[in-house]
Amino acid sequence: MSVSTPLLDLTGGSVALTAALCDTESVSGNETVLADAIMAALAGSHHLELTRDGDTIVAQTNLGRAQRVIIAGHLDTVPVNENLPTRVENDALGDAWLWGRGTVDMKAGVAVQLTLAAELTAPAYDITWIWYDHEEVNSDQNGLGRLAINHPEFFVGDFAILGEPSNSSVEGGCNGTIRVDVRARGVRAHSARSWVGENAIHKLAPALAALSDYEPREVEVEGLVYREGLNAVGVSGGVATNVIPNEATLHVNYRFAPSRSADEAIEHVRDVFAGFDVEVVDRSEGARPGLTAPIAQDFVSAVGAEPRPKYGWTDVARFSALGIPAVNFGPGDPSLAHADDERVAVQQILECENALRTWLVGE
């Protein structure tokens, strides 16, 4: 059964638009309806040149400005868990919050971007707006990565802003991330005669001890201090409740400061788990803060807040790898991303919109 395309009002304010975007469910892999709605809403914006690649949408101005800014946000969310439709509630101080899946990560940021994309017909910079699919899944499915392959011309710019939640402050760069499987092997046997076999799960004990004893670093990179983390995120093994397992796997995630490359991070993890079979299953480079370029410094001044590091991985790393300085800037508390009580302060949405507008029009 086909799903009708919802109507999005890009002139009704970014708060109402946030609610409309969130209420159009778009869990990773299900972005088509929302992408259709955005294309329809932008169709009348004659100052923008529209391109669609799958469920990724690009809207460009071509005004002959001296500098070009790329501003991007992802359309997908993690799965809904009884937290849609959205609702507005006031806290004990009377401040309004918009509750629901995607409000923080990152449809409030997308709403700000769409509002300004439609409104700003003559910005001080040429702008490439990008809204993309499949961010919340493995990096090989990422719509921004696909777009860079299919349309590299859209990745030419002097500065990039990603609307990831940052409490409407600037968060520079991001940590890198790798995921590895640490394996132990044993010999199967009946659990009633366990001495005949070798228990692979038990053999993981030294790896777990290494994680327990591990002291993560805090690393300063270009004035921002990034916190690292090395953690078990899963464990698997065993074939039956009466069989000694012959293989067990510890799933480990390492978040590393952008002073290290992914190759260096992998070497470090192999050192931590020396003697074990370590298989890398996912890797993403980090990004340095991206705050040294004059255009980035102008942006920070316009926003008016002290930059902070981004601890999680974001797609600023894709821009950084292309030599484009990039920062995270969007409404919402990152600690509420993916939470069942995900919610964004209404005032933060408005603050983010006003700050970005002020900078883009050159006031």
Residue frames relative to the residue before (quaternion, step in Angstrom):
aa qw qx qy qz dx dy dz
M 1.0000 0.0000 0.0000 0.0000 0.00 0.00 0.00
S 0.4120 -0.7241 0.4958 0.2450 3.57 -0.77 1.01
V 0.3094 -0.7252 0.5873 0.1825 3.54 -1.25 0.62
S 0.4247 -0.7148 0.4911 0.2599 3.58 -0.77 0.99
T 0.5001 -0.6541 0.4833 0.2976 3.54 -1.14 0.68
P 0.3663 -0.7353 0.5163 0.2421 3.62 -0.66 1.00
L 0.4261 -0.6789 0.5348 0.2675 3.56 -1.21 0.55
L 0.1479 -0.7858 0.5985 0.0504 3.54 -0.81 1.08
D 0.2368 -0.7613 0.5915 0.1207 3.57 -0.85 1.03
L 0.1927 -0.8157 0.5383 0.0884 3.58 -0.34 1.23
T 0.6677 0.4854 -0.3051 0.4748 3.59 1.26 0.01
G 0.5923 0.6296 -0.3444 0.3662 3.58 1.26 -0.07
G 0.6631 -0.4971 0.3056 0.4689 3.57 1.25 0.19
S 0.5569 -0.6618 0.4013 0.3014 3.55 -1.04 0.83
V 0.5959 0.5611 -0.3796 0.4312 3.62 1.12 -0.46
A 0.6758 0.4641 -0.2862 0.4960 3.58 0.87 -0.95
L 0.6477 0.5174 -0.3240 0.4558 3.57 1.02 -0.75
T 0.5885 0.5576 -0.3669 0.4562 3.59 1.07 -0.65
A 0.6661 0.4998 -0.3025 0.4637 3.57 0.87 -0.93
A 0.6646 0.5053 -0.3091 0.4554 3.58 0.93 -0.85
L 0.6469 0.5095 -0.3181 0.4699 3.58 1.00 -0.81
C 0.6766 0.4908 -0.2995 0.4599 3.59 0.91 -0.87
D 0.6787 0.4961 -0.2948 0.4544 3.57 0.97 -0.81
T 0.6045 0.4405 -0.3563 0.5600 3.56 1.34 -0.06
E 0.2775 -0.8149 0.4849 0.1541 3.56 0.15 1.32
S 0.0596 0.8048 -0.5848 0.0826 3.57 -0.88 0.97
V 0.0044 0.7936 -0.6030 0.0805 3.55 0.63 1.14
S 0.6720 -0.5267 0.3276 0.4046 3.59 -1.03 0.80
G 0.7655 0.2889 -0.2570 0.5143 3.54 -0.77 1.12
N 0.7378 0.3468 -0.1944 0.5456 3.55 1.31 -0.24
E 0.3300 0.7979 -0.4481 0.2316 3.58 1.09 0.72
T 0.4644 0.7423 -0.4241 0.2313 3.60 1.21 -0.40
V 0.6619 0.5091 -0.3235 0.4450 3.60 0.85 -0.90
L 0.6720 0.4792 -0.3014 0.4774 3.58 0.92 -0.83
A 0.6364 0.5156 -0.3322 0.4677 3.60 0.97 -0.79
D 0.6199 0.5331 -0.3354 0.4680 3.59 1.02 -0.78
A 0.6701 0.5137 -0.2969 0.4459 3.57 0.92 -0.93
I 0.6554 0.5020 -0.3121 0.4701 3.57 1.00 -0.80
M 0.6300 0.5224 -0.3381 0.4647 3.59 0.95 -0.80
A 0.6646 0.5025 -0.3057 0.4607 3.58 0.92 -0.88
A 0.6721 0.5099 -0.2988 0.4461 3.58 0.96 -0.87
L 0.7120 0.4459 -0.2502 0.4813 3.60 1.08 -0.71
A 0.4548 0.7362 -0.4318 0.2543 3.58 1.21 -0.35
G 0.7209 0.4412 -0.2526 0.4710 3.59 1.05 -0.65
S 0.5448 0.6069 -0.4045 0.4139 3.61 1.25 0.03
H 0.1668 -0.8623 0.4726 0.0724 3.54 0.22 1.33
H 0.5883 0.5590 -0.3789 0.4448 3.60 1.25 -0.15
L 0.6815 0.4574 -0.2720 0.5023 3.59 1.30 -0.13
E 0.2510 -0.7217 0.6234 0.1657 3.55 -1.12 0.76
L 0.2039 -0.8270 0.5197 0.0665 3.56 -0.52 1.22
T 0.0018 0.7551 -0.6555 0.0123 3.52 -1.15 0.84
R 0.1193 -0.7875 0.6003 0.0729 3.56 -1.05 0.77
D 0.0426 -0.7636 0.6443 -0.0005 3.55 -1.01 0.93
G 0.7804 -0.1059 0.0343 0.6153 3.58 -0.12 1.24
D 0.7371 -0.3313 0.2740 0.5214 3.58 -0.68 -1.09
T 0.5020 0.5880 -0.4515 0.4455 3.56 1.15 0.68
I 0.1483 -0.7973 0.5841 0.0339 3.55 -0.91 1.01
V 0.1137 -0.7650 0.6323 0.0452 3.54 -1.03 0.92
A 0.0217 -0.7734 0.6334 -0.0118 3.58 -0.98 0.94
Q 0.0489 -0.8396 0.5400 -0.0334 3.57 -0.50 1.20
T 0.2484 -0.6671 0.6675 0.2187 3.48 -1.34 0.52
N 0.0759 -0.7693 0.6330 0.0420 3.54 -1.18 0.65
L 0.1338 0.8397 -0.4969 0.1736 3.50 0.45 1.36
G 0.5156 -0.6620 0.4076 0.3602 3.57 1.28 0.03
R 0.3003 0.7640 -0.5178 0.2409 3.57 1.15 0.55
A 0.6137 -0.5884 0.3898 0.3540 3.58 -1.21 0.53
Q 0.7944 0.1657 -0.0784 0.5791 3.59 1.13 -0.59
R 0.2308 -0.7605 0.5944 0.1226 3.53 -1.23 0.64
V 0.1790 -0.7644 0.6151 0.0723 3.54 -1.03 0.93
I 0.2146 -0.7430 0.6195 0.1347 3.57 -1.05 0.82
I 0.0301 -0.7936 0.6072 -0.0249 3.57 -0.76 1.07
A 0.0003 0.8489 -0.5207 0.0910 3.57 -0.49 1.21
G 0.0476 0.7731 -0.6324 0.0118 3.51 -1.32 0.44
H 0.3900 -0.7285 0.5087 0.2416 3.58 -1.08 0.61
L 0.4530 -0.7263 0.4743 0.2059 3.52 -1.15 0.81
D 0.6723 0.5326 -0.3036 0.4148 3.59 1.12 -0.54
T 0.2127 -0.7435 0.6191 0.1369 3.52 -1.36 0.34
V 0.5566 -0.5174 0.4978 0.4179 3.51 -1.36 0.03
P 0.7159 -0.4754 0.2751 0.4312 3.64 -1.18 0.34
V 0.5059 -0.6347 0.5079 0.2886 3.52 -1.21 0.72
N 0.0355 -0.7877 0.6147 0.0208 3.57 -1.08 0.70
E 0.7506 -0.3885 0.1845 0.5017 3.53 0.41 1.33
N 0.5823 0.5710 -0.3924 0.4254 3.61 1.05 0.72
L 0.6172 0.3795 -0.4051 0.5577 3.51 1.03 1.03
P 0.5102 -0.1372 -0.8488 -0.0182 1.58 -2.21 1.21
T 0.6550 -0.5165 0.3845 0.3954 3.53 -1.32 0.28
R 0.0536 -0.7690 0.6343 0.0586 3.52 -1.31 0.35
V 0.3366 -0.7140 0.5751 0.2147 3.58 -1.23 0.49
E 0.0272 0.7790 -0.6252 0.0389 3.55 -0.92 0.97
N 0.3472 -0.7104 0.5714 0.2199 3.55 -1.20 0.59
D 0.3858 -0.7113 0.5344 0.2441 3.57 -1.03 0.76
A 0.7651 -0.3843 0.2535 0.4502 3.58 -1.32 -0.05
L 0.6867 0.4641 -0.2782 0.4854 3.59 1.19 -0.50
G 0.5713 -0.6175 0.3705 0.3938 3.55 1.29 -0.01
D 0.4935 0.6557 -0.4333 0.3726 3.58 1.28 0.12
A 0.4015 -0.7349 0.5041 0.2111 3.56 -0.96 0.93
W 0.0792 -0.7755 0.6262 0.0118 3.54 -1.07 0.91
L 0.2723 -0.7274 0.6075 0.1666 3.52 -1.10 0.80
W 0.1818 -0.8107 0.5544 0.0486 3.57 -0.58 1.25
G 0.5506 0.6350 -0.4627 0.2821 3.54 -1.18 0.61
R 0.6534 -0.5218 0.3798 0.3956 3.54 -1.26 0.46
G 0.8044 0.2732 -0.2272 0.4761 3.53 -0.87 1.02
T 0.4840 0.6850 -0.4440 0.3151 3.59 1.19 -0.28
V 0.7270 0.3707 -0.2142 0.5368 3.57 1.07 -0.79
D 0.8274 0.1594 -0.0308 0.5377 3.56 0.72 -1.10
M 0.5781 -0.6817 -0.4412 -0.0806 1.55 0.12 2.47
K 0.1799 0.8486 -0.4824 0.1214 3.52 1.01 0.84
A 0.5458 0.5624 -0.4235 0.4543 3.61 1.17 -0.28
G 0.6456 0.5074 -0.3162 0.4752 3.58 1.02 -0.77
V 0.6460 0.5073 -0.3136 0.4764 3.58 1.00 -0.82
A 0.6358 0.5311 -0.3335 0.4501 3.61 0.99 -0.78
V 0.6225 0.5202 -0.3338 0.4801 3.59 0.98 -0.80
Q 0.6762 0.5044 -0.2954 0.4485 3.58 0.87 -0.96
L 0.6755 0.4919 -0.3015 0.4592 3.60 0.86 -0.93
T 0.6165 0.5502 -0.3391 0.4497 3.58 1.01 -0.81
L 0.7242 0.4318 -0.2439 0.4791 3.57 0.85 -0.98
A 0.5938 0.5679 -0.3697 0.4337 3.59 1.06 -0.65
A 0.6963 0.4558 -0.2705 0.4841 3.58 0.96 -0.84
E 0.7052 0.5065 -0.2597 0.4227 3.56 1.01 -0.86
L 0.7611 0.4165 -0.2137 0.4490 3.57 0.79 -1.05
T 0.0951 -0.8315 0.5472 0.0123 3.54 -0.10 1.31
A 0.7937 0.1726 -0.0965 0.5752 3.61 1.19 -0.38
P 0.0353 0.8338 -0.5489 0.0473 3.62 0.59 1.09
A 0.6269 -0.5562 0.3980 0.3733 3.57 -1.28 0.35
Y 0.7392 0.2697 -0.1694 0.5935 3.58 1.26 -0.42
D 0.4598 -0.5690 0.5656 0.3806 3.54 -1.25 0.27
I 0.1760 -0.8059 0.5633 0.0480 3.56 -0.98 0.88
T 0.1328 -0.7243 0.6691 0.0998 3.50 -1.16 0.78
W 0.1395 -0.7862 0.6003 0.0442 3.56 -0.42 1.26
I 0.0197 -0.7983 0.6017 -0.0172 3.60 -0.89 0.93
W 0.0075 -0.7589 0.6512 -0.0019 3.57 -0.92 0.98
Y 0.0378 -0.8682 0.4893 -0.0733 3.55 -0.43 1.24
D 0.4882 -0.6818 0.4932 0.2312 3.51 -1.35 0.49
H 0.8478 0.2847 -0.1527 0.4207 3.54 -1.44 0.08
E 0.2787 0.7522 -0.5514 0.2291 3.59 0.72 1.02
E 0.7141 0.4924 -0.2526 0.4287 3.57 1.03 -0.81
V 0.6481 0.4615 -0.3190 0.5150 3.59 1.23 0.39
N 0.7795 -0.3216 0.2166 0.4919 3.59 -1.26 -0.13
S 0.6141 -0.6209 0.3594 0.3290 3.53 -1.04 0.89
D 0.6200 0.5641 -0.3606 0.4092 3.61 1.09 -0.54
Q 0.6666 0.4683 -0.3043 0.4937 3.63 1.28 -0.16
N 0.4426 0.7541 -0.4159 0.2498 3.57 1.31 -0.33
G 0.4617 -0.7162 0.4602 0.2494 3.57 -0.76 1.07
L 0.6226 0.5308 -0.3463 0.4590 3.58 1.09 -0.63
G 0.6413 0.5105 -0.3155 0.4781 3.56 1.04 -0.76
R 0.6388 0.5145 -0.3216 0.4731 3.58 1.02 -0.79
L 0.6496 0.5231 -0.3173 0.4513 3.57 0.97 -0.88
A 0.6329 0.5409 -0.3373 0.4395 3.59 1.00 -0.77
I 0.6559 0.4847 -0.3031 0.4929 3.58 1.14 -0.62
N 0.7395 0.4364 -0.2340 0.4559 3.57 0.83 -1.00
H 0.8095 0.1017 -0.0109 0.5781 3.57 1.07 -0.78
P 0.0696 -0.8382 0.5399 0.0343 3.62 0.43 1.13
E 0.5486 0.6340 -0.3953 0.3752 3.60 1.18 -0.42
F 0.6433 0.5247 -0.3311 0.4485 3.59 1.17 -0.43
F 0.6750 0.4686 -0.2836 0.4943 3.58 1.28 -0.10
V 0.4545 0.6038 -0.4901 0.4342 3.51 1.00 0.97
G 0.3504 0.7329 -0.5146 0.2743 3.57 -0.54 1.14
D 0.5241 -0.6530 0.4657 0.2864 3.52 -1.34 0.28
F 0.7875 0.0282 0.0371 0.6146 3.57 1.23 -0.48
A 0.1173 -0.7938 0.5937 0.0608 3.57 -1.10 0.69
I 0.1382 -0.7602 0.6319 0.0605 3.54 -1.16 0.77
L 0.1303 -0.7704 0.6213 0.0589 3.55 -0.86 0.99
G 0.3944 -0.7831 0.4397 0.1947 3.57 -0.70 1.09
E 0.2248 0.7806 -0.5465 0.2036 3.59 1.05 0.69
P 0.6049 -0.5898 0.3808 0.3758 3.61 -1.05 0.68
S 0.0899 0.7967 -0.5881 0.1065 3.55 -0.86 1.05
N 0.5225 -0.6364 0.3956 0.4067 3.57 1.24 0.44
S 0.5774 -0.6164 0.3432 0.4110 3.56 1.17 0.74
S 0.5424 0.5277 -0.4340 0.4889 3.53 1.12 0.81
V 0.5547 -0.6018 0.4541 0.3520 3.56 -1.27 0.26
E 0.0434 -0.7622 0.6456 0.0173 3.55 -0.91 0.98
G 0.2678 -0.8183 0.4961 0.1117 3.53 -0.48 1.25
G 0.8580 0.1142 -0.0869 0.4932 3.53 -1.14 0.78
C 0.1850 -0.7643 0.5899 0.1834 3.54 -1.17 -0.63
N 0.5673 -0.5488 0.4836 0.3784 3.53 -1.29 0.34
G 0.4045 -0.6461 0.5764 0.2944 3.52 -1.30 0.40
T 0.1670 -0.7893 0.5819 0.1025 3.56 -1.25 0.26
I 0.0039 0.7510 -0.6599 -0.0239 3.52 -1.15 0.72
R 0.1668 -0.7428 0.6361 0.1262 3.52 -1.27 0.54
V 0.0465 -0.8020 0.5955 -0.0111 3.53 -0.92 0.95
D 0.2978 -0.6933 0.6203 0.2142 3.51 -1.35 0.40
V 0.1644 -0.7687 0.6153 0.0586 3.54 -0.77 1.14
R 0.0959 -0.8494 0.5189 0.0008 3.58 -0.44 1.22
A 0.1079 -0.7367 0.6629 0.0781 3.49 -1.24 0.71
R 0.1781 -0.7927 0.5776 0.0797 3.56 -1.08 0.76
G 0.0602 -0.7977 0.6000 0.0080 3.54 -1.11 0.74
V 0.5140 -0.6000 0.4988 0.3564 3.56 -1.17 -0.67
R 0.4281 -0.7100 0.4957 0.2584 3.58 -0.82 0.98
A 0.1282 0.7538 -0.6404 0.0724 3.49 -1.25 0.64
H 0.5885 -0.5241 0.4548 0.4148 3.55 -1.28 0.24
S 0.5081 -0.6802 0.4307 0.3061 3.57 -0.89 0.92
A 0.5832 0.5592 -0.3836 0.4472 3.61 1.21 -0.28
R 0.7516 0.2299 -0.1563 0.5981 3.58 1.27 -0.34
S 0.0038 -0.8746 0.4847 -0.0147 3.53 0.90 1.04
W 0.6016 0.5917 -0.3596 0.3984 3.58 1.14 -0.61
V 0.5832 0.5765 -0.3735 0.4336 3.58 1.24 -0.29
G 0.7546 0.3675 -0.1886 0.5099 3.58 1.14 -0.63
E 0.3462 -0.6747 0.5939 0.2687 3.53 -1.37 -0.29
N 0.3322 -0.7906 0.4893 0.1589 3.54 -0.55 1.22
A 0.3411 -0.7748 0.4992 0.1849 3.58 -0.41 1.24
I 0.6138 0.5438 -0.3629 0.4425 3.61 1.03 -0.67
H 0.6433 0.5148 -0.3249 0.4643 3.57 0.95 -0.82
K 0.6466 0.5447 -0.3227 0.4256 3.57 1.06 -0.72
L 0.5754 0.5766 -0.3810 0.4374 3.57 1.25 -0.17
A 0.4252 0.7418 -0.4475 0.2619 3.61 1.23 -0.27
P 0.6708 0.4800 -0.3365 0.4544 3.68 0.81 -0.77
A 0.6273 0.5253 -0.3438 0.4608 3.60 1.05 -0.66
L 0.6554 0.4936 -0.3081 0.4815 3.59 1.00 -0.79
A 0.6271 0.5254 -0.3329 0.4689 3.57 1.07 -0.72
A 0.6287 0.5338 -0.3324 0.4576 3.58 1.03 -0.78
L 0.6538 0.4981 -0.3082 0.4791 3.58 1.03 -0.77
S 0.6496 0.5281 -0.3159 0.4465 3.56 0.97 -0.86
D 0.7309 0.4248 -0.2265 0.4837 3.57 1.03 -0.82
Y 0.5134 0.6864 -0.4080 0.3143 3.58 1.22 -0.35
E 0.1749 -0.7710 0.6061 0.0872 3.57 -0.97 0.90
P 0.2936 -0.7885 0.5128 0.1708 3.62 -0.30 1.20
R 0.4705 -0.6934 0.4812 0.2576 3.52 -1.14 0.69
E 0.1974 -0.6715 0.6831 0.2085 3.47 -1.45 0.22
V 0.0722 -0.8413 0.5336 -0.0473 3.55 -0.50 1.23
E 0.2814 -0.7522 0.5723 0.1659 3.57 -0.81 1.00
V 0.0067 0.7775 -0.6270 0.0485 3.54 -0.86 1.04
E 0.8383 -0.1421 0.0519 0.5238 3.57 -0.53 1.21
G 0.7764 -0.3906 0.1711 0.4640 3.54 0.92 0.99
L 0.6877 0.4133 -0.2861 0.5238 3.60 1.26 -0.15
V 0.3039 -0.7674 0.5425 0.1560 3.58 -0.94 0.91
Y 0.1561 -0.7980 0.5807 0.0406 3.56 -0.61 1.22
R 0.2734 -0.7486 0.5851 0.1499 3.57 -1.02 0.88
E 0.2742 -0.7686 0.5610 0.1392 3.54 -0.91 0.95
G 0.0542 -0.7947 0.6019 0.0558 3.55 -1.30 0.14
L 0.0664 -0.7646 0.6406 0.0229 3.56 -1.05 0.87
N 0.1371 0.8339 -0.5059 0.1727 3.55 -0.31 1.27
A 0.4511 -0.6141 0.5709 0.3057 3.51 -1.26 0.60
V 0.0966 -0.8069 0.5817 0.0359 3.57 -0.90 0.93
G 0.8034 -0.0069 -0.0185 0.5951 3.57 1.29 0.10
V 0.0752 -0.7736 0.6265 0.0585 3.55 -1.26 0.39
S 0.0090 0.8011 -0.5979 0.0264 3.57 -1.00 0.77
G 0.3178 0.7340 -0.5605 0.2148 3.55 -1.17 0.61
G 0.6799 0.4831 -0.3600 0.4181 3.53 -1.22 0.47
V 0.2179 -0.7933 0.5600 0.0983 3.53 -1.11 0.76
A 0.7886 -0.0279 0.0255 0.6138 3.58 1.22 -0.43
T 0.5984 -0.6152 0.3838 0.3409 3.55 -1.17 0.55
N 0.7320 0.3601 -0.2452 0.5238 3.61 1.22 -0.12
V 0.6159 0.5172 -0.3461 0.4830 3.57 1.24 0.53
I 0.4093 -0.6698 0.5614 0.2620 3.57 -0.97 0.90
P 0.3959 -0.7587 0.4574 0.2415 3.61 -0.58 1.08
N 0.3129 -0.7586 0.5441 0.1747 3.54 -1.04 0.81
E 0.7804 0.1550 -0.1278 0.5921 3.61 1.26 -0.04
A 0.0259 0.7749 -0.6307 0.0326 3.54 -1.10 0.77
T 0.1596 -0.8014 0.5749 0.0418 3.54 -1.07 0.82
L 0.1863 -0.7467 0.6330 0.0843 3.51 -1.01 0.97
H 0.2193 -0.7817 0.5737 0.1078 3.58 -0.69 1.11
V 0.0568 -0.8321 0.5490 -0.0554 3.56 -0.58 1.21
N 0.1534 -0.7671 0.6183 0.0758 3.56 -1.07 0.85
Y 0.1018 -0.7795 0.6172 0.0339 3.56 -0.89 1.01
R 0.1220 -0.7567 0.6410 0.0401 3.55 -0.80 1.13
F 0.0240 -0.8471 0.5283 -0.0533 3.56 -0.44 1.23
A 0.5935 -0.5952 0.4222 0.3395 3.53 -1.17 0.71
P 0.5607 -0.6428 0.4031 0.3315 3.61 -1.06 0.66
S 0.4652 0.6380 -0.4665 0.3987 3.59 1.22 0.26
R 0.6962 0.4044 -0.2510 0.5374 3.58 1.29 -0.35
S 0.3883 -0.6597 0.5793 0.2800 3.54 -1.19 0.55
A 0.6525 -0.4938 0.3828 0.4289 3.56 -1.26 0.23
D 0.6247 0.5364 -0.3455 0.4502 3.60 1.00 -0.73
E 0.6572 0.4932 -0.3059 0.4809 3.58 0.98 -0.82
A 0.6340 0.5259 -0.3292 0.4616 3.58 1.03 -0.75
I 0.6467 0.5122 -0.3192 0.4664 3.58 0.98 -0.83
E 0.6375 0.5208 -0.3284 0.4632 3.58 0.96 -0.80
H 0.6397 0.5254 -0.3203 0.4607 3.57 1.01 -0.82
V 0.6671 0.4943 -0.3088 0.4639 3.59 0.90 -0.87
R 0.6295 0.5210 -0.3400 0.4654 3.59 0.99 -0.73
D 0.6267 0.5244 -0.3377 0.4671 3.60 1.07 -0.68
V 0.6403 0.5294 -0.3264 0.4509 3.59 0.97 -0.86
F 0.7855 0.2729 -0.1315 0.5397 3.59 0.98 -0.86
A 0.0999 0.8240 -0.5453 0.1170 3.55 1.01 0.87
G 0.7572 0.3361 -0.2802 0.4850 3.55 -0.93 0.98
F 0.6752 0.4370 -0.2892 0.5192 3.57 1.29 -0.23
D 0.4927 -0.5918 0.5426 0.3356 3.51 -1.35 0.36
V 0.0377 -0.8123 0.5810 -0.0342 3.59 -0.51 1.22
E 0.0547 -0.7982 0.5998 -0.0056 3.57 -0.68 1.15
V 0.3301 -0.7310 0.5661 0.1902 3.57 -0.84 1.03
V 0.1278 -0.8215 0.5540 0.0433 3.59 -0.71 1.09
D 0.7945 0.0015 -0.0161 0.6071 3.61 1.20 -0.28
R 0.0312 0.7968 -0.6016 0.0472 3.58 -1.03 0.78
S 0.0414 0.7706 -0.6347 0.0410 3.53 -1.09 0.82
E 0.4409 -0.7000 0.4996 0.2570 3.54 -0.79 1.03
G 0.4456 -0.6440 0.5427 0.3037 3.54 -1.25 0.44
A 0.3206 -0.7197 0.5729 0.2258 3.56 -1.32 -0.16
R 0.4522 -0.6616 0.5265 0.2838 3.54 -0.97 0.86
P 0.7332 -0.4983 0.2292 0.4019 3.61 -1.15 0.57
G 0.2802 -0.8019 0.4968 0.1780 3.63 1.03 -0.59
L 0.5213 0.6741 -0.3787 0.3611 3.58 1.19 0.52
T 0.5363 0.6622 -0.3969 0.3409 3.61 1.21 0.02
A 0.5838 0.5868 -0.3815 0.4115 3.62 1.13 -0.51
P 0.5891 -0.6015 0.4009 0.3611 3.63 -0.98 0.76
I 0.6509 0.5118 -0.3337 0.4505 3.62 0.94 -0.78
A 0.6303 0.5164 -0.3308 0.4761 3.59 1.09 -0.67
Q 0.6582 0.5030 -0.3107 0.4661 3.57 0.98 -0.80
D 0.6116 0.5310 -0.3470 0.4728 3.58 1.09 -0.66
F 0.6425 0.5209 -0.3219 0.4607 3.57 1.01 -0.81
V 0.6485 0.5153 -0.3180 0.4614 3.58 0.90 -0.90
S 0.6498 0.5140 -0.3180 0.4609 3.59 0.97 -0.83
A 0.6608 0.5110 -0.3123 0.4525 3.57 0.98 -0.83
V 0.6627 0.4938 -0.3040 0.4739 3.58 1.02 -0.80
G 0.2741 -0.8337 0.4440 0.1808 3.55 1.13 -0.67
A 0.6294 0.4919 -0.3601 0.4819 3.59 1.06 0.67
E 0.5522 -0.6090 0.4557 0.3415 3.56 -1.14 0.66
P 0.4410 -0.7080 0.4766 0.2777 3.62 -0.72 1.00
R 0.1486 -0.7680 0.6188 0.0720 3.53 -1.21 0.65
P 0.5487 -0.6046 0.4402 0.3737 3.60 -1.17 0.27
K 0.3419 -0.6778 0.5985 0.2561 3.56 -1.26 0.43
Y 0.3186 -0.7871 0.5014 0.1664 3.57 -0.53 1.18
G 0.7062 0.4290 -0.2680 0.4955 3.57 0.99 -0.74
W 0.5463 -0.5831 0.4718 0.3728 3.56 -1.31 0.20
T 0.0342 0.7712 -0.6356 0.0097 3.55 -1.07 0.76
D 0.6682 -0.5325 0.3599 0.3748 3.53 -1.33 0.22
V 0.3709 0.6784 -0.5352 0.3401 3.62 1.14 0.29
A 0.5730 0.6062 -0.3752 0.4042 3.57 1.17 -0.58
R 0.6226 0.5379 -0.3486 0.4489 3.61 1.05 -0.66
F 0.6668 0.4789 -0.3030 0.4840 3.57 0.99 -0.78
S 0.6310 0.5436 -0.3289 0.4452 3.56 0.97 -0.87
A 0.6492 0.5273 -0.3167 0.4474 3.58 0.98 -0.84
L 0.6891 0.4462 -0.2660 0.5051 3.59 1.21 -0.49
G 0.5744 -0.6225 0.3628 0.3886 3.57 1.29 0.17
I 0.5432 0.5940 -0.4101 0.4289 3.59 1.24 0.36
P 0.3701 -0.7183 0.5280 0.2613 3.64 -0.57 1.01
A 0.0089 -0.8265 0.5588 -0.0679 3.56 -0.85 0.98
V 0.0961 -0.7811 0.6157 0.0382 3.54 -1.17 0.72
N 0.4249 -0.6416 0.5695 0.2891 3.52 -1.38 0.25
F 0.1518 0.7797 -0.5956 0.1199 3.57 -0.90 0.91
G 0.3811 0.7094 -0.5199 0.2850 3.55 -0.42 1.22
P 0.5784 -0.5818 0.4337 0.3726 3.59 -1.23 0.36
G 0.6512 0.5337 -0.3904 0.3724 3.53 -1.25 0.48
D 0.4357 -0.6738 0.5440 0.2453 3.51 -1.20 0.73
P 0.4413 -0.7240 0.4527 0.2760 3.63 -0.54 1.10
S 0.6215 0.5617 -0.3545 0.4153 3.61 1.08 -0.60
L 0.6705 0.4741 -0.2988 0.4862 3.61 1.24 -0.27
A 0.4431 0.6826 -0.4660 0.3472 3.60 1.25 -0.05
H 0.8363 0.1652 -0.1756 0.4924 3.57 -1.03 0.96
A 0.5252 0.6411 -0.4201 0.3697 3.62 1.22 -0.12
D 0.5621 -0.5971 0.4446 0.3602 3.57 -1.16 0.52
D 0.7132 0.3727 -0.2497 0.5386 3.59 1.19 -0.46
E 0.1326 0.8220 -0.5346 0.1446 3.57 1.12 0.75
R 0.1901 0.7696 -0.5825 0.1794 3.56 -0.82 1.03
V 0.1888 -0.7760 0.5949 0.0913 3.56 -1.14 0.64
A 0.4782 -0.6520 0.5081 0.2969 3.55 -1.07 0.78
V 0.4995 -0.6653 0.4678 0.2982 3.58 -0.80 1.02
Q 0.6456 0.5386 -0.3273 0.4314 3.57 0.95 -0.84
Q 0.6291 0.5393 -0.3424 0.4429 3.59 1.06 -0.68
I 0.6088 0.5432 -0.3568 0.4551 3.57 1.01 -0.73
L 0.6859 0.4867 -0.2806 0.4626 3.57 0.89 -0.96
E 0.6394 0.5255 -0.3273 0.4559 3.58 1.01 -0.80
C 0.6494 0.5151 -0.3126 0.4639 3.56 0.96 -0.87
E 0.6543 0.5162 -0.3114 0.4565 3.58 0.91 -0.90
N 0.6884 0.4906 -0.2888 0.4495 3.58 0.84 -0.97
A 0.6620 0.5062 -0.3133 0.4554 3.59 0.95 -0.85
L 0.6777 0.4827 -0.2986 0.4674 3.58 0.91 -0.90
R 0.6265 0.5310 -0.3368 0.4605 3.59 1.01 -0.76
T 0.6490 0.5364 -0.3190 0.4352 3.58 0.86 -0.98
W 0.6955 0.4649 -0.2831 0.4690 3.57 0.89 -0.89
L 0.6928 0.5035 -0.2956 0.4233 3.58 0.86 -0.88
V 0.7013 0.4218 -0.2818 0.5009 3.59 1.10 -0.54
G 0.4941 -0.7120 0.3959 0.3035 3.59 1.30 0.00
E 0.3656 0.7429 -0.4884 0.2754 3.57 1.12 0.58
